[in-house]
Amino acid sequence: MPGSMFVGLVMIFILVFGISYRILAKKEEADQPETSNQEPDYFQQTRTAPWELKHNRGKQGEYQLGQVLSQLSGYKKILFNLYVFKENGTTTEIDALLIHPSGIYIFESKNYRGWIFGSEHQQYWTQVLATGRGRSHKQSFFNPIIQNKIHLKWLSYYLNEYAPDLYSYIVFSNDCELKEIHLKSDRHKVIQTWQALGAIEQQAGQTGAKLAAEQIDDLYRMLLPLTKRNQVVKERHIKAIAQNRQKIETENICPRCQSRLVLRTAAKGARAGQQFWGCSSFPRCRFTQQWEGPASSPIAEAGPQATDVGQPVLQEQGKIESNS
């Protein structure tokens, strides 16, 4: 009898212990985030390895912007590198997108240094970099507002009647200084990464909530496939940019307005008598570029340039960026 009583007590203890363990395990499981339903982070969405950020300034800028956007309170969804098809079958790439109760925010990320100059309707903006000893180096890049206009157009077309309010934000890194940015409307915002949180909160405060959580989820499901374009689509996008650049380089095309470049001779100034490439649409377009001889083609080159109109010349450096 004492033995059977002991066995009974042991069985009761095991039963009570098992029930208690299950209750505690379920509570702990409920307290943990559901990893299987978590949003894919920047690295998962873009298929970028963390170590790649070190060698890619563009990816660095997107990642930093994503870190700021994740701090927004309330329900939201964030997407990166969306490839949206245009009418001609090519694609345009959106760097980052936020689906928020106040609408959809489309971001063009620019991880640049130096001073930035530009206006809403200029085709090219200017970056000025200090090179030491009081000297500086200028280079141009395609107007990011025009880029985002294209993004908004085709995203709206893709969403069709499901498109809510769309907001355009050009976000430069904190390493640069927005020296002179002239905007003629409130349609586009040009800010730095550190300003993104406040700018969105301000916009949301003015607009109010227009999307419920269910609508945000629906839009997210519609847009998520755009981040999963296969490698063929991405390579085609890169190839289209390269072909556009090659056309500019080999066909004497002005990178600003797509008019023909013509060979001219400076009539006055320190470079009087020297030849240079000038845009055939002058004076509407004042793009000029140094000419280096019969073998020269109108590819952006370093060095001072002459002009026959006495105007400061923008030195076109580096790659010609596509209006993607």
C-alpha positions, -999 to +999 in steps of 0.1 A: +000+000+000+027+025+008+043+017-025+011+022-045+005+054-027+039+066-036+034+057-072+001+076-072+017+107-058+044+106-084+018+103-112-002+132-098+030+153-096+039+144-132+004+153-144+004+187-126+039+195-138+030+187-174-001+209-173+018+238-157+046+234-183+022+235-212+005+266-198+038+284-194+050+273-228+019+287-245+022+320-226+058+324-236+050+315-272+022+342-272+047+368-259+071+361-287+068+378-321+055+356-349+087+352-370+069+333-397+046+363-404+072+390-400+077+415-428+107+408-450+134+433-441+156+453-464+181+425-470+154+399-477+135+422-501+165+434-521+184+401-518+214+422-506+239+408-482+248+431-453+284+432-463+274+446-498+264+479-482+300+487-476+307+489-513+274+503-526+265+539-516+232+537-533+222+506-512+235+524-481+212+553-487+182+531-492+190+511-460+194+542-439+161+556-452+144+523-444+158+525-408+142+559-404+109+549-419+107+519-396+105+544-367+072+558-378+044+551-354+012+534-364+005+507-390+026+508-422+043+488-448+077+495-464+090+482-498+123+486-516+134+484-553+101+481-570+103+475-608+073+490-625+066+483-661+061+512-685+039+512-716+068+504-739+078+473-719+108+488-701+108+493-664+113+521-639+127+514-605+114+529-573+141+530-546+117+529-516+080+531-509+059+536-478+023+526-475+008+547-447-027+556-435-022+590-451-013+575-485+016+561-505+050+578-503+075+573-532+111+579-524+140+586-547+171+581-526+204+599-533+233+591-512+255+620-523+282+642-506+291+678-512+268+707-521+237+701-541+222+727-565+190+723-586+156+735-595+123+716-602+124+720-640+161+717-647+170+685-665+203+681-646+213+691-611+248+699-599+269+683-572+300+702-560+327+683-542+357+699-524+390+686-537+413+705-513+433+737-514+403+757-520+394+739-552+362+721-561+349+697-587+314+698-603+294+670-617+259+667-629+232+641-623+197+637-637+170+657-620+156+633-593+122+651-594+118+641-630+128+606-621+101+605-594+075+620-617+080+589-639+077+566-609+044+583-598+030+581-633+036+544-639+028+534-603-005+552-606-011+534-639-003+500-623-026+506-593-053+519-616-085+528-595-069+514-564-044+543-562-047+565-531-029+598-526+007+596-539+035+617-524+069+624-540+100+627-517+136+631-529+158+621-500+195+630-500+219+616-474+230+635-443+265+637-458+256+665-483+242+700-480+212+711-500+227+745-510+202+759-535+171+739-543+143+758-560+108+743-561+078+760-577+052+737-562+045+715-532+041+684-553+076+672-545+096+674-513+134+675-513+148+667-479+177+648-462+174+615-444+173+631-409+142+651-420+122+622-434+104+613-402+092+648-394+083+655-430+060+624-432+045+631-399+037+666-410+022+654-442+001+628-424-011+654-399-023+676-428-039+648-448-053+626-420-059+589-422-074+578-455-064+541-455-075+515-430-052+486-420-070+462-443-065+486-473-028+490-465-025+452-465-043+450-499-020+475-514+010+458-499-001+425-515-005+443-549+030+459-547+051+432-531+054+412-564+071+443-580+101+438-556+104+402-568+112+408-605+134+380-618+170+387-627+161+389-664+139+420-658+166+436-636+193+430-662+170+444-689+165+475-668+203+480-664+208+473-702+182+500-711+201+525-690+234+515-706+219+518-741+206+553-734+241+563-721+257+548-752+233+567-775+243+599-758+280+591-761+281+579-797+255+600-815+265+634-803+233+638-782+229+664-755+224+646-722+202+674-710+176+679-737+184+651-763+192+677-790+222+674-813+256+686-801+275+708-825+312+719-826+316+755-818+345+780-812+347+802-782+345+839-793+358+855-761+371+849-726+402+829-715+393+801-740+388+823-770+396+805-802+392+770-787+366+746-799+340+729-777+308+709-780+276+730-776+239+722-776+221+730-809+192+742-788+212+772-774+202+795-758+173+774-744+198+747-734+233+759-724+251+725-721+287+726-732+316+702-731+353+702-738+365+691-772+397+672-774+403+667-811+389+648-841+386+616-821+367+632-793+331+624-787+307+643-765+313+622-734+315+641-701+351+650-694+369+666-666+385+700-668+375+736-674+353+744-705+350+775-726+318+791-738+310+818-763+283+834-742+302+842-710+282+819-688+296+796-662+298+760-676+287+729-658+313+703-659+296+670-667+314+642-649+310+605-644+280+585-657+250+600-674+221+588-652+189+575-668+155+589-659+146+555-644 
